[in-house]
Each structure stands twice: as C-alpha cells, then as structure tokens.
Amino acid sequence: MSIKKQNPKTKIISPKKKKLNWLPKGCSIITPYLVVEDVEKSYKFYKKAFGFEGGLMLRYNDKTNKEFHKKAYHAELTYMNSTISIGVLVPEKNFLPPNKLNGNAVNIYVYAPNVDEFFKKAKKNGAVSLVEPTDEFWVDRVCVLQDIDVHQWLFATHIKDII
C-alpha cells in the first residue's frame, strides 16, 4: 500500500463560514423597544390604530407552564421604513410599561404623510388624544396620542422648510 505525500504547495481549502454581520439584516442601528403588558394585544393595536405592518412574533414554547405556553413575548412592527420592537413586561428585570411606572420616560416622534387623517384613524381605533393636531413653532404639525400601555407618541407632518 502506497501513501501519497501531500505537495507542500497545495493549500487545503475548507469551506468559508459566512461572516456574521454585527447588525442583523433589516434592522436599524437604533430601534425603540417598548415594554407592553400583552404583546399580541399591543401588536394588534399598533396595526389597527397606527397603521403599522406586522412582522416577527416570538412565542414561549414551555408546555410545562400553561400560563405562558404559546404566549407572545416579543414582536416587531414596521411603519414605513422604521421598525419598533415590543416585549412583555418582566418585573424582576424592571422592564415595565409606563402604566406601571406612573409616568412616561420616553416619547416617540414619528412622521406621517397627513397627521390630521392619521389622528382621526388612530383615535377611532382606540388611541387616546392628548394633544390634537397643532401647527408648532418648529414647523411641524403635531398631535400627541397615547397607546393602550400609556406610551406617548407624537405624530407629525412637516409643513414648512425654514432652512
């Protein structure tokens, strides 16, 4: 039996691993992550009231816990070219929605093509009006709406260029 010697100039090529991108495909560098009480209920609300497009939804798969089995714990939704993530509250990690904090630490500013029409639709579908559409000094027409978890959203339409 003869054994062939490997030519020292021959390189052994192993399959290349695809380089993992540090930013997942389709994600922005900054993504608002809102804590909500019920992921599915909030997911449906954002679609109906604010016109978001549904995306990924992750569910628990723990058959030993009937309370959580098949319950959604994370979801992603898109509005035009921007994505938000929503996740279930986790009190032991202090992940709480504003309605559990007696306040709101962050407001979300979102541009809409027609803030007046957006406001009417959102209000009709359960959003609470905090400020009706108003022309502001920074040349956006803005309304303030509250969602079912008490997050405050500012929706705006740019009305004049000043620069």
NORTA-V868880 format. One line per field, one symbol per residue. ss: DSSP state (A for helix, B for strand, O for the rest). phi: phi as a letter, one per 30 degrees, with the letter a starting at -180 (. if undefined). psi: psi as a letter, one per 20 degrees, with the letter a starting at -180 (. if undefined). A space follows every 10 residues. Layout:
ss: ???
phi: ???
psi: ???
This chain:
ss: OOOOOOOOOO OOOOOOOOOO OOOOOOOOOO OOBBBBOOAA AAAAAAAAAA OOBBBBBBBO OOOOOOOOOO OBBBBBBBBO OBBBBBBBOB AAAOBOOAAA OOOOOOBBBB BOOOAAAAAA AAAAOOOBBB BBBBBOOOOB BBBBBBOOOO OBBBBBBBOO OOO
phi: .ccddddddd cdcceddddd ddceeicddc bdbcdbdbed ddeddddddc idcdbebcbd bcddbddcei ddbaabbbbh cbcccbbddb edcidbdedc chlbdbcccb dbdbdddeee ddddcjdcdc bdebdcddib cbbbbcddci dccccbbdca dcc
psi: pqppqppiip pppqpppppp phoqpjqrhp opopprhogg ghghghgghi kqpqbppqqq lniinhhipj ppiqqqqpod jqqqqqqqqn hijknqrhii ilaphpqppp pqhnhggggg ggghkiqpph prpppqhjkq pqqpqpaijj qppopqppip pi.
